[in-house]
Amino acid sequence: MSHFFDFLSIWGNLGGLTEKQAVWLLVAVFGMYHYAQGGCSGKCCQGSDLTCSSVDWRIDRVYGICYCDEICARVKDCCFDYSTECLAQPCVVSEWTHWSGCARSCRPSFRVRSRSVERPAQKSGQPCPALEQRAGCMEYQDRQGRPCAHTQGPALITALEFSKGRAAHSSPGSPLDLGFCVEFKVESLTAQCMAEKRLHTRWMQYLREGFVVCVACQPPAISNHSRGCQGDGATADRAEVTRWQAVGLPQCSGTWRRVQRLPRCSCPQVHSFIFI
């Protein structure tokens, strides 16, 4: 050992270092040499495995035998790079972008929002979720800003949550029309509504026969002529059955009977929809 400190003293004097500085320099060089050979790279094991070891710095800052099995985290004798080399890292994605405009004007269409991968999944971590989402929509102005011609047909609906960020057109200087709500009792629906599993069409599964649902009529879906929404049942007799259709999946459609008109919707979120 005395020879070792004599060596450090000579080395330190040659380099202008104290013995303490020379010790730390030697440790750093020695550690870098073993970093290429030690650590957990390519040595990760499941469960408890004493053969799953290496010689390197441990997480408790002790140099020596360290382990790369799952139990080392509890024993606190993992190699320094265990967390980055062996632990599963889930995919990390960015926040959603703002919704785009409708792909087409004056007819049922869709809008899109997206997000990007900020860090891919590692070591069998949770994979990345969907990076694109679509929602049904309809623009009531053409590309030149002119109002679309009024059309007759079934009520076109989508989930109320997709109304967030929806453009609401109003005349300059006039207060924004908050619209109203219509309650319907669902009389029938096609099988396609229940079969949909895609994220942007999953809301259709909550349309069930016999259920009462709330449908909001808000700008820009409100017609300037009738002050109502297409298919809101305002002109129908109370016992009359009218038709509805899900925007985003035309095969999902059915009939319902108007119950009442209210100033605001009060149904549970999953049973709340909006006229498009």
KEKOL-426230 format. One line per 4 residues: number of its first residue (from 1); their letters; for each residue x, z, y of N, C-alpha, C. Coordinates in Angstrom, 1 decimal. Each point is the difference from the previous one (the first is absolute). Example, Ala and Ser with C-alpha at 12.3 -4.5 7.8 and 13.67 -1.06 7.14 Angstrom:
// KEKOL-426230
1	as	13.2 7.8 -5.7 -0.9 0.0 1.2 0.9 0.0 1.2 | -0.4 -0.7 1.1 0.9 0.0 1.1 -0.8 0.8 1.1
// end
This chain:
// KEKOL-426230
1	mshf	0.8 0.0 -1.2 -0.8 0.0 1.2 0.9 0.0 1.3 | 1.1 0.7 -0.1 0.9 0.0 1.2 0.5 -1.3 0.3 | 0.3 -0.9 -1.1 0.4 -1.3 0.3 -1.1 -0.8 0.7 | -1.2 0.3 -0.3 -1.1 -0.7 0.6 -0.1 0.2 1.5
5	fdfl	0.2 1.3 0.4 0.0 0.4 1.4 1.2 -0.5 0.7 | 1.2 0.0 -0.7 1.2 -0.6 0.6 -0.3 -1.4 0.4 | -0.7 -0.7 -1.0 -0.3 -1.5 0.3 -0.9 -0.1 1.2 | -1.0 0.8 0.1 -0.9 0.0 1.1 0.7 0.2 1.3
9	siwg	0.9 1.0 -0.1 0.8 0.4 1.3 0.8 -1.2 0.4 | 0.7 -0.6 -0.9 0.9 -1.2 0.4 -0.9 -1.1 0.5 | -1.1 -0.3 -0.7 -0.9 -1.1 0.4 -0.6 0.3 1.3 | -0.4 1.2 0.2 -0.6 0.4 1.3 1.0 -0.2 1.2
13	nlgg	1.2 0.5 -0.3 1.0 -0.2 1.1 0.3 -1.4 0.3 | 0.0 -0.8 -1.0 0.3 -1.4 0.2 -1.1 -0.7 0.8 | -1.2 0.4 -0.3 -1.1 -0.6 0.7 -0.5 0.7 1.2 | 0.6 1.2 0.4 -0.4 0.8 1.1 -1.2 0.7 -0.3
17	ltek	-0.3 0.3 -1.3 -1.2 0.8 -0.4 0.3 1.4 -0.4 | -0.9 0.9 0.2 0.1 1.3 -0.6 -0.2 0.0 -1.5 | 0.3 1.0 -0.7 -0.2 0.1 -1.4 -1.5 -0.1 -0.3 | -0.9 0.6 0.9 -1.4 0.0 -0.3 -0.5 -1.4 0.2
21	qavw	0.5 -0.7 1.0 -0.5 -1.4 0.2 0.5 -0.9 -1.1 | 1.2 0.3 -0.5 0.5 -0.8 -1.1 -0.8 0.2 -1.3 | -0.5 1.2 -0.2 -0.8 0.3 -1.2 -1.3 -0.8 0.1 | -0.7 0.0 1.2 -1.2 -0.7 0.1 0.2 -1.5 -0.1
25	llva	1.1 -0.5 0.4 0.3 -1.4 -0.1 0.2 -0.4 -1.5 | 0.7 0.9 -0.7 0.2 -0.3 -1.4 -1.3 0.0 -0.8 | -0.8 1.0 0.4 -1.3 0.1 -0.7 -0.9 -1.2 0.2 | 0.1 -0.5 1.3 -0.8 -1.3 0.3 0.5 -1.2 -0.8
29	vfgm	1.4 -0.1 0.0 0.5 -1.1 -0.8 -0.3 0.1 -1.4 | 0.2 1.2 -0.6 -0.3 0.3 -1.4 -1.5 -0.3 -0.3 | -0.9 0.4 0.9 -1.4 -0.2 -0.2 -0.3 -1.5 0.0 | 0.6 -0.8 1.0 -0.3 -1.4 0.1 0.5 -0.7 -1.3
33	yhya	1.1 0.5 -0.6 0.5 -0.7 -1.2 -1.0 0.2 -1.1 | -0.6 1.2 -0.1 -0.9 0.3 -1.1 -1.4 -0.5 0.2 | -0.3 -0.3 1.3 -1.4 -0.6 0.3 -0.2 -1.3 -0.7 | 1.0 -0.8 -0.1 -0.1 -1.3 -0.7 -0.2 0.2 -1.5
37	qggc	0.4 1.1 -0.5 -0.1 0.2 -1.5 -1.1 1.0 -0.3 | -0.3 1.0 0.9 -1.0 1.0 -0.4 -1.3 -0.3 0.6 | -0.8 1.1 0.3 -1.3 -0.1 0.5 -1.0 -0.5 -1.1 | -1.2 -0.2 0.4 -1.1 -0.3 -0.9 -0.3 -1.5 -0.2
41	sgkc	0.7 -0.9 0.7 -0.2 -1.4 -0.1 0.0 -0.5 -1.4 | -1.2 -0.4 -0.5 0.0 -0.5 -1.4 0.0 1.0 -1.1 | -0.2 1.3 0.4 0.1 1.1 -1.0 -1.2 0.9 0.0 | -1.1 -0.4 0.6 -1.2 0.8 0.1 -0.7 0.2 -1.4
45	cqgs	-0.5 1.2 -0.3 -0.6 0.3 -1.3 -1.3 0.7 0.3 | -0.9 -0.1 -1.0 -1.3 0.8 0.0 0.2 1.3 -0.7 | -0.9 1.0 0.4 0.1 1.3 -0.7 1.3 0.7 0.3 | 0.4 0.8 -1.1 1.2 0.7 0.1 1.0 -0.6 -1.0
49	dltc	1.2 -0.4 0.6 1.0 -0.7 -0.8 1.4 0.4 0.5 | 0.7 0.9 -0.8 1.3 0.4 0.4 1.1 -1.1 0.0 | -0.3 -1.0 -0.7 0.9 -1.2 0.0 -0.1 -0.8 1.2 | -1.1 0.2 0.8 -0.3 -0.8 1.2 0.7 0.6 1.2
53	ssvd	1.4 -0.1 -0.1 0.8 0.7 1.0 1.1 -0.9 0.6 | 0.6 0.6 1.0 1.1 -0.7 0.7 0.9 1.0 0.6 | 1.1 -0.4 0.6 0.9 0.9 0.7 0.0 -0.5 1.4 | -0.5 0.8 0.9 -0.1 -0.4 1.4 -0.5 1.2 0.8
57	wrid	-0.3 -0.2 1.3 -0.6 1.1 0.8 -1.4 0.3 -0.4 | -0.4 1.3 -0.1 -1.3 0.4 -0.3 -0.8 0.2 1.3 | -1.3 0.2 -0.2 -0.8 0.2 1.2 0.2 1.3 0.7 | 0.7 1.0 -0.8 0.3 1.3 0.6 1.4 -0.1 0.6
61	rvyg	0.6 -1.2 0.1 1.3 -0.2 0.7 1.2 0.5 -0.8 | -0.2 0.1 -1.3 1.1 0.4 -0.9 0.4 -1.3 -0.8 | 1.3 -0.2 -0.1 0.5 -1.1 -0.7 0.2 0.3 -1.4 | -0.5 -0.8 -1.0 0.2 0.2 -1.4 -1.0 -0.7 -0.8
65	icyc	-0.4 0.5 -1.1 -1.0 -0.6 -0.9 -1.3 0.1 0.7 | -0.7 -1.2 0.1 -1.4 0.0 0.6 -0.8 -0.8 -0.9 | -1.4 0.1 0.1 -0.9 -0.6 -0.9 -1.0 -0.9 0.7 | -0.5 -0.9 -0.8 -0.9 -1.1 0.5 -1.3 0.0 -0.8
69	deic	-0.4 1.1 -0.7 -1.2 0.0 -0.7 -1.1 0.7 0.9 | -1.2 0.0 -0.5 -1.2 0.5 0.8 0.1 1.5 0.3 | 0.6 0.7 -0.9 0.0 1.5 0.2 1.0 0.5 1.0 | 1.0 -0.9 0.3 1.0 0.5 0.9 -0.5 0.4 1.4
73	arvk	-1.2 -0.6 0.4 -0.5 0.4 1.3 -0.4 1.5 0.0 | -0.4 0.5 -1.1 -0.4 1.4 -0.1 1.2 0.9 -0.2 | 1.0 -0.5 -0.7 1.2 0.8 -0.3 1.0 -0.1 1.2 | -0.2 -0.9 0.9 0.8 -0.2 1.2 1.4 -0.5 -0.3
77	dccf	0.2 -0.8 -1.1 1.3 -0.5 -0.3 0.0 -1.5 -0.1 | -0.9 -0.6 0.8 0.0 -1.5 0.0 1.2 -0.5 0.8 | 0.4 -1.3 -0.3 1.0 -0.6 0.7 -0.6 -0.3 1.4 | 0.9 -0.2 1.0 -0.4 -0.1 1.4 -0.9 -1.1 0.3
81	dyst	0.1 -1.1 -0.9 -0.9 -1.2 0.3 -1.2 -0.1 -0.9 | -0.3 1.1 -0.6 -1.2 0.0 -1.0 -1.3 -0.4 0.6 | -0.3 0.4 1.2 -1.2 -0.3 0.7 -0.2 -1.5 0.3 | 1.1 -0.6 0.4 0.0 -1.4 0.3 0.1 -0.9 -1.2
85	ecla	0.7 0.4 -1.0 0.2 -0.8 -1.2 -1.0 0.2 -1.1 | -0.6 1.1 -0.1 -0.9 0.3 -1.2 -1.5 0.3 0.4 | -0.2 0.5 1.2 -1.4 0.3 0.3 -0.8 -1.2 0.4 | -1.2 -0.1 -0.5 -0.9 -1.1 0.4 -0.3 0.0 1.5
89	qpcv	0.1 -1.2 0.6 -0.3 -0.1 1.4 -1.2 -0.9 0.2 | -1.1 0.5 0.5 -1.2 -0.9 0.2 0.2 -1.1 1.0 | -0.8 -1.0 -0.1 0.1 -1.0 1.0 -0.6 0.5 1.4 | 0.7 -0.4 1.0 -0.5 0.4 1.4 -0.4 -1.2 0.8
93	vsew	-1.2 0.0 0.5 -0.5 -1.1 0.8 -0.3 0.4 1.4 | -0.1 -1.0 0.9 -0.2 0.2 1.4 -1.5 0.3 0.2 | -0.4 0.3 1.2 -1.4 0.1 0.4 -0.7 -1.4 0.0 | -1.3 0.0 -0.1 -0.7 -1.3 0.0 0.1 -0.6 1.4
97	thws	0.1 -1.3 0.1 0.0 -0.7 1.2 -1.5 0.0 0.5 | -0.2 -0.4 1.3 -1.4 -0.2 0.4 -0.7 -1.1 -0.7 | -1.3 0.1 -0.1 -0.8 -1.1 -0.6 0.2 -1.3 0.7 | 0.1 -1.1 -0.7 0.0 -1.3 0.6 -1.4 -0.4 0.4
101	gcar	-0.1 -1.1 0.7 -1.3 -0.6 0.3 -0.6 -0.6 -1.3 | -1.3 -0.3 0.1 -0.6 -0.7 -1.1 0.7 -1.4 -0.3 | 0.1 -0.3 -1.2 0.6 -1.3 -0.4 -0.8 -1.2 0.5 | -1.3 0.2 0.1 -0.9 -1.1 0.5 -1.0 0.6 1.0
105	scrp	-0.5 -0.8 0.9 -1.0 0.5 1.0 -1.4 -0.5 -0.5 | -1.0 0.8 0.5 -1.4 -0.4 -0.2 -0.5 -0.1 -1.4 | 0.7 0.6 -0.9 -0.4 0.0 -1.4 0.7 1.2 -0.7 | -0.6 0.5 -1.1 0.6 1.1 -0.7 1.5 -0.4 -0.5
109	sfrv	0.9 0.9 0.3 1.4 -0.3 -0.3 0.7 1.3 -0.3 | 1.3 0.1 0.2 0.8 1.2 -0.3 1.1 0.2 1.0 | 0.4 1.3 0.2 1.2 0.3 0.8 1.0 0.7 -0.8 | 1.2 0.1 0.4 1.1 0.5 -0.8 0.8 1.0 0.8
113	rsrs	0.5 1.0 -0.7 1.1 0.8 0.5 1.0 0.2 -1.1 | 1.2 0.4 0.4 1.1 0.0 -1.0 1.0 1.2 0.4 | 0.8 0.3 -1.0 1.1 0.9 0.2 1.2 -0.4 -0.8 | 1.2 0.5 0.3 1.2 -0.5 -0.6 0.7 1.1 -0.8
117	verp	0.9 -0.3 -0.9 0.7 0.9 -0.8 1.2 0.5 0.8 | 0.1 1.3 0.2 1.2 0.6 0.7 1.0 0.5 -0.9 | -0.4 0.4 -1.2 1.0 0.3 -1.1 -0.7 -0.3 -1.3 | 0.6 -0.8 -0.9 -0.5 -0.3 -1.3 0.0 1.2 -0.9
121	aqks	-0.8 0.0 -1.0 0.0 1.1 -1.0 1.3 0.0 -0.8 | 0.5 1.1 -0.3 1.3 0.1 -0.7 -0.2 1.0 -1.2 | 0.8 -0.2 -1.0 0.0 0.8 -1.2 -1.4 0.3 -0.6 | -0.8 -1.1 -0.1 -1.4 0.1 -0.6 -0.9 0.8 0.9
125	gqpc	0.3 0.0 1.3 -0.9 0.8 1.0 -1.3 -0.8 0.2 | -0.9 0.7 0.7 -1.3 -0.6 0.2 0.1 -1.4 0.7 | -0.6 -1.0 -0.6 0.1 -1.4 0.5 -0.7 -0.1 1.4 | 0.3 -1.1 0.6 -0.5 -0.3 1.3 -1.5 -0.3 -0.1
129	pale	-0.8 0.5 0.9 -1.5 -0.3 0.1 -0.2 -1.4 0.5 | -1.2 -0.4 0.1 -0.4 -1.3 0.5 0.6 -0.1 1.5 | 0.5 -1.2 0.3 0.6 -0.2 1.3 -0.9 -0.8 0.9 | -1.1 -0.5 -0.5 -1.0 -0.7 0.8 -1.4 0.4 -0.3
133	qrag	-0.8 0.1 1.0 -1.4 0.4 -0.2 -0.9 -0.9 0.8 | -1.1 -0.4 -0.6 -1.0 -0.9 0.6 -1.3 0.7 0.2 | -0.7 -0.4 1.0 -1.4 0.5 0.3 -0.9 -1.1 0.5 | -1.2 0.0 -0.4 -1.0 -1.0 0.4 -0.2 0.2 1.5
137	cmey	-0.3 -1.1 0.7 -0.2 0.0 1.4 -0.8 -1.3 0.4 | -0.4 0.0 1.3 -0.6 -1.2 0.5 0.1 0.1 1.5 | 0.6 -1.1 0.6 0.2 -0.1 1.4 -1.3 -0.7 0.6 | -0.5 0.6 1.1 -1.2 -0.6 0.6 0.3 -0.8 1.2
141	qdrq	1.3 -0.3 0.2 0.4 -1.0 1.0 1.0 -1.0 -0.6 | -0.1 -1.2 0.4 0.9 -1.0 -0.5 1.4 0.1 0.7 | 0.9 -0.9 -0.4 1.4 0.1 0.5 0.1 -0.1 1.5 | -1.1 -0.7 0.6 0.0 -0.2 1.5 -0.8 1.1 0.7
145	grpc	-0.4 1.1 -0.8 -0.7 1.1 0.6 -1.5 -0.2 0.2 | -0.5 -1.1 -0.5 -1.5 -0.3 0.1 -0.7 0.8 -1.1 | -1.2 0.5 0.4 -0.8 0.7 -1.1 -0.4 -0.9 -1.1 | 0.0 0.5 -1.2 -0.4 -0.8 -1.2 -1.5 -0.2 0.0
149	ahtq	-0.5 -1.1 -0.5 -1.4 -0.2 -0.2 -0.6 1.0 -0.9 | -1.2 0.5 0.3 -0.6 1.1 -0.8 -0.4 -0.6 -1.4 | 0.3 0.7 -1.0 -0.4 -0.5 -1.4 -0.9 0.9 -0.6 | -0.8 -0.5 -0.9 -1.0 0.8 -0.8 0.5 0.1 -1.5
153	gpal	-0.2 1.1 -0.6 0.4 0.1 -1.4 0.1 1.5 -0.4 | 0.6 0.3 -1.1 0.1 1.3 -0.5 0.8 0.9 0.9 | -0.2 1.3 -0.1 0.9 0.9 0.8 1.4 0.0 -0.6 | 1.0 -0.2 0.8 1.4 0.0 -0.4 0.6 1.3 0.3
157	ital	0.5 0.7 -1.0 0.5 1.4 0.2 1.4 0.2 -0.6 | 0.6 1.0 0.5 1.3 0.5 -0.5 0.1 1.5 0.2 | 1.1 0.6 -0.5 0.1 1.4 0.1 0.2 0.4 1.5 | -0.6 1.2 0.4 0.0 0.4 1.4 1.5 0.3 0.4
161	efsk	0.8 0.4 -0.9 1.4 0.3 0.4 0.7 -1.2 0.5 | -0.4 -1.2 -0.4 0.7 -1.3 0.4 -0.4 -0.3 1.4 | -0.9 0.7 0.7 -0.4 -0.2 1.3 1.0 0.5 1.0 | 1.0 0.8 -0.4 1.0 0.5 0.9 0.9 -1.1 0.5
165	graa	0.2 0.0 1.3 0.8 -1.1 0.6 -0.8 -1.3 0.1 | -1.3 0.0 -0.2 -0.8 -1.2 0.1 -0.2 -0.3 1.5 | 0.2 -1.2 0.4 -0.2 -0.4 1.4 -1.5 0.1 0.4 | -0.3 0.7 1.1 -1.4 0.1 0.4 -0.1 -0.7 1.3
169	hssp	-0.7 -1.1 0.1 -0.2 -0.8 1.2 -1.2 0.5 0.8 | 0.2 0.1 1.3 -1.0 0.4 0.9 0.2 -0.7 1.3 | -1.1 -0.1 0.8 0.1 -0.7 1.3 0.8 0.9 0.9 | 0.8 -0.7 0.9 0.8 0.7 1.0 -0.9 0.9 0.9
173	gspl	0.4 1.3 0.1 -0.7 0.9 0.9 -1.2 0.7 -0.7 | -0.4 -0.4 -1.2 -1.1 0.6 -0.7 0.5 1.0 -1.0 | -0.8 1.1 -0.2 0.5 1.0 -0.9 0.0 -0.5 -1.5 | 0.9 0.5 -0.8 0.1 -0.5 -1.4 -1.2 0.5 -0.8
177	dlgf	-0.7 -1.0 -0.6 -1.1 0.3 -0.9 0.5 0.7 -1.3 | -0.4 1.2 -0.3 0.4 0.7 -1.2 -0.8 -0.3 -1.2 | -1.1 -0.8 0.2 -0.8 -0.5 -1.1 -0.9 1.1 -0.6 | -0.4 -0.2 -1.2 -0.9 0.9 -0.7 0.2 0.0 -1.5
181	cvef	-0.7 0.7 -0.8 0.2 0.1 -1.4 -1.4 -0.3 -0.7 | 0.1 -0.7 -1.2 -1.2 -0.2 -0.8 0.2 0.5 -1.4 | -0.9 0.8 -0.5 0.0 0.5 -1.3 -0.7 -1.0 -1.0 | 0.6 -0.3 -1.1 -0.7 -0.9 -1.0 0.1 0.8 -1.4
185	kves	-1.0 -0.3 -0.8 0.0 0.4 -1.4 0.3 -1.2 -0.8 | 1.1 0.0 -0.8 0.5 -1.1 -0.8 -1.0 -0.2 -1.1 | -0.5 -1.2 -0.2 -0.9 -0.3 -1.0 0.7 -0.7 -1.2 | 0.9 -0.9 0.3 0.7 -0.7 -1.1 1.4 -0.4 0.5
189	ltaq	0.9 -0.3 -1.0 1.3 -0.5 0.3 0.6 -0.7 -1.2 | 0.9 -0.9 0.2 0.6 -0.8 -1.1 1.1 0.8 -0.7 | 0.3 -0.4 -1.2 1.0 0.8 -0.8 1.4 -0.1 0.6 | 0.3 -1.1 0.8 1.3 -0.1 0.6 0.4 1.1 0.9
193	cmae	-1.0 0.7 0.6 0.3 1.1 1.0 0.7 1.1 -0.8 | -0.4 0.3 -1.2 0.5 1.1 -0.7 1.4 -0.4 -0.7 | 0.2 -1.2 -0.2 1.2 -0.5 -0.7 1.3 -0.1 0.8 | -0.2 0.1 1.4 1.1 -0.2 0.9 1.0 1.2 0.0
197	krlh	1.3 -0.2 -0.2 1.0 1.0 0.0 1.0 -0.1 1.1 | 0.0 -1.1 0.7 1.0 -0.2 1.1 -0.2 0.9 1.1 | 1.1 0.4 0.7 -0.1 1.0 1.0 -1.0 -0.3 1.1 | 0.0 -1.3 0.5 -0.9 -0.3 1.1 -1.4 -0.3 -0.4
201	trwm	-0.3 0.0 -1.3 -1.4 -0.2 -0.4 -0.6 1.2 -0.8 | 0.8 1.1 -0.1 -0.4 1.2 -0.8 -1.2 0.7 0.6 | -0.2 -0.2 1.3 -1.2 0.6 0.6 -1.3 -0.5 -0.6 | 0.0 -1.2 -0.6 -1.2 -0.5 -0.5 -0.6 0.8 -1.2
205	qylr	0.9 0.7 -0.6 -0.4 0.8 -1.2 -1.0 1.2 0.4 | -0.1 0.3 1.3 -0.9 1.1 0.4 -1.4 -0.6 0.4 | -0.2 -1.2 -0.2 -1.3 -0.6 0.2 -0.7 0.1 -1.4 | -1.0 0.9 0.0 -0.8 0.2 -1.3 -1.5 -0.1 0.2
209	egfv	-0.6 -0.5 -1.0 -1.5 -0.1 0.1 -0.6 1.4 0.2 | -1.0 0.1 0.9 -0.7 1.2 0.3 0.7 0.9 1.1 | 1.2 -0.3 0.3 0.7 0.7 1.1 -0.4 -0.4 1.4 | 0.0 1.0 0.9 -0.3 -0.3 1.4 1.4 -0.1 0.7
213	vcva	0.2 -1.1 0.7 1.2 -0.3 0.7 -0.2 -0.1 1.4 | 1.0 0.2 0.8 0.0 -0.2 1.5 0.8 -1.2 0.4 | -0.6 -0.8 0.8 0.8 -1.2 0.5 -0.1 0.0 1.5 | 1.2 0.0 0.6 0.1 0.0 1.5 -0.1 -1.4 0.5
217	cqpp	-0.7 -0.1 1.1 -0.1 -1.3 0.7 0.7 0.2 1.4 | 1.2 -0.5 0.1 0.8 0.2 1.2 0.5 -1.4 0.5 | 0.4 0.0 1.3 0.7 -1.2 0.5 1.2 -0.3 -0.8 | 0.4 -1.2 -0.2 -0.6 -1.2 0.5 -1.1 -0.6 -0.9
221	aisn	-0.4 0.7 -1.0 -1.0 -0.6 -0.9 -1.4 0.0 0.6 | -0.2 0.8 1.1 -1.4 0.0 0.6 -0.2 -1.3 0.7 | -1.1 -0.6 -0.2 -0.4 -1.2 0.6 -0.5 0.2 1.4 | 0.5 -0.8 1.0 -0.5 0.1 1.3 -1.5 -0.3 0.2
225	hsrg	-0.5 -0.8 -1.0 -1.4 -0.4 0.1 -0.9 1.0 -0.6 | 0.2 0.5 -1.2 -0.9 0.9 -0.6 0.4 1.5 0.2 | 1.2 0.3 0.5 0.6 1.3 0.1 0.0 0.7 -1.3 | 0.1 -0.8 -1.1 0.2 0.6 -1.3 1.1 -0.7 -0.8
229	cqgd	0.1 0.3 -1.3 1.0 -0.6 -0.8 -0.7 -0.9 -1.1 | 0.7 -1.0 -0.4 -0.5 -0.9 -1.0 -0.4 0.8 -1.3 | -1.2 -0.1 -0.4 -0.5 0.6 -1.2 -0.3 1.5 0.1 | -0.1 0.5 1.2 -0.3 1.4 0.2 -1.4 0.4 -0.3
233	gata	-0.9 -0.9 -0.4 -1.3 0.3 -0.4 -1.0 0.3 1.1 | 0.4 -0.2 1.3 -0.9 0.4 1.1 -1.3 -0.7 0.0 | 0.0 -1.3 -0.5 -1.2 -0.8 0.1 -0.8 0.1 -1.4 | 0.6 0.7 -0.9 -0.6 0.1 -1.4 -1.0 1.1 -0.1
237	drae	-1.0 -0.2 -0.8 -1.0 1.1 -0.3 0.7 1.1 -0.7 | -0.5 1.2 0.1 0.7 1.2 -0.6 0.1 -0.1 -1.5 | -1.0 -0.7 -0.6 0.1 -0.1 -1.5 0.7 -1.3 -0.4 | 0.5 -0.8 1.0 0.6 -1.3 -0.4 1.5 0.3 -0.4
241	vtrw	0.3 -0.8 -1.1 1.4 0.1 -0.5 0.8 -1.1 0.6 | 1.2 0.3 0.6 0.8 -1.0 0.6 1.4 -0.1 -0.8 | 0.8 -1.0 0.4 1.2 -0.2 -0.8 1.2 0.5 0.8 | 1.1 0.4 -0.7 1.3 0.3 0.6 1.1 -0.6 -0.8
245	qavg	1.1 -0.2 0.6 1.2 -0.6 -0.7 1.3 0.7 0.5 | 0.9 0.3 -0.9 1.2 0.6 0.3 1.0 -1.0 0.5 | 0.6 0.3 1.2 1.0 -0.9 0.5 1.3 0.3 -0.7 | 0.7 -1.1 -0.4 1.2 0.2 -0.8 -0.2 -0.4 -1.5
249	lpqc	-1.2 0.1 -0.4 -0.4 -0.4 -1.4 -1.4 -0.5 0.0 | -0.3 -1.2 0.3 -1.4 -0.5 0.0 -0.8 0.2 -1.2 | 0.7 0.2 -1.2 -0.7 0.2 -1.3 -0.6 1.4 0.0 | 0.4 0.9 0.9 -0.6 1.3 0.0 -1.1 0.0 1.1
253	sgtw	-1.2 0.0 -0.5 -1.2 -0.1 0.9 -1.2 0.7 -0.6 | -1.1 0.1 0.7 -1.1 0.6 -0.6 -1.2 0.1 1.0 | -0.9 0.9 -0.2 -1.2 0.2 0.9 -0.1 1.5 0.3 | -0.6 0.2 1.2 -0.3 1.4 0.4 -1.3 0.0 0.8
257	rrvq	-0.5 1.2 0.3 -1.2 0.2 0.8 0.3 0.9 1.2 | -0.3 -0.5 1.1 0.3 0.8 1.2 -0.8 1.3 0.0 | 0.7 1.1 0.4 -0.7 1.4 0.0 -0.3 0.3 1.4 | 1.0 0.1 0.9 -0.2 0.3 1.4 1.3 -0.3 0.8
261	rlpr	-0.3 -0.1 1.3 1.1 -0.2 1.0 0.3 1.3 0.7 | 1.3 0.3 0.1 0.5 1.2 0.6 1.0 -0.3 1.1 | 0.2 0.9 1.0 1.0 -0.2 1.0 1.4 0.0 -0.6 | 0.3 0.8 -1.0 1.3 0.1 -0.6 -0.1 0.2 -1.5
265	cscp	1.0 -0.5 -0.7 0.0 0.2 -1.5 0.4 1.4 -0.4 | -0.6 0.5 -1.0 0.3 1.3 -0.5 0.2 0.1 -1.5 | 0.1 -1.2 -0.7 0.3 0.0 -1.4 1.4 0.4 -0.3 | 0.3 0.4 -1.3 1.4 0.3 -0.3 0.9 -1.3 0.2
269	qvhs	1.3 0.2 0.2 0.9 -1.1 0.3 -0.1 -1.1 -1.1 | -0.1 0.3 -1.2 -0.1 -1.0 -1.1 -1.3 -0.8 0.0 | -1.0 0.5 0.7 -1.3 -0.7 0.0 -0.3 -0.5 1.4 | 1.1 -0.2 0.8 -0.1 -0.4 1.4 0.6 -1.4 0.1
273	fifi	-0.7 -1.0 0.6 0.5 -1.3 0.0 -0.3 -0.6 1.5 | 0.4 -1.2 0.2 -0.2 -0.6 1.3 -0.4 -1.4 -0.1 | -0.9 -0.5 0.9 -0.3 -1.4 0.0 1.2 -0.8 0.6 | 0.2 -1.1 -0.6 1.1 -0.9 0.5 -0.6 -1.1 0.8
// end
